[in-house]
């Protein structure tokens, strides 16, 4: 079981997942690649996360 929880997946205009925002128990957030989200077994399932559109090339720093 992971110490992180998925918040949302950021999706580019073409529908590709850019990255996934995760949060730890202390409220710290970070962005990781979808493949890493899946391989680390973070919950909920990637397909259950809400989608957020993005037009930026780089992840926005999390609030922590």
Secondary structure, 3 states (H helix, E strand, C coil): CCCEEEEEEEECCCCCEEEEEEEECCCCEEEECHHHHHHCCCECCHHHCEEEECCCCCCCCCCC
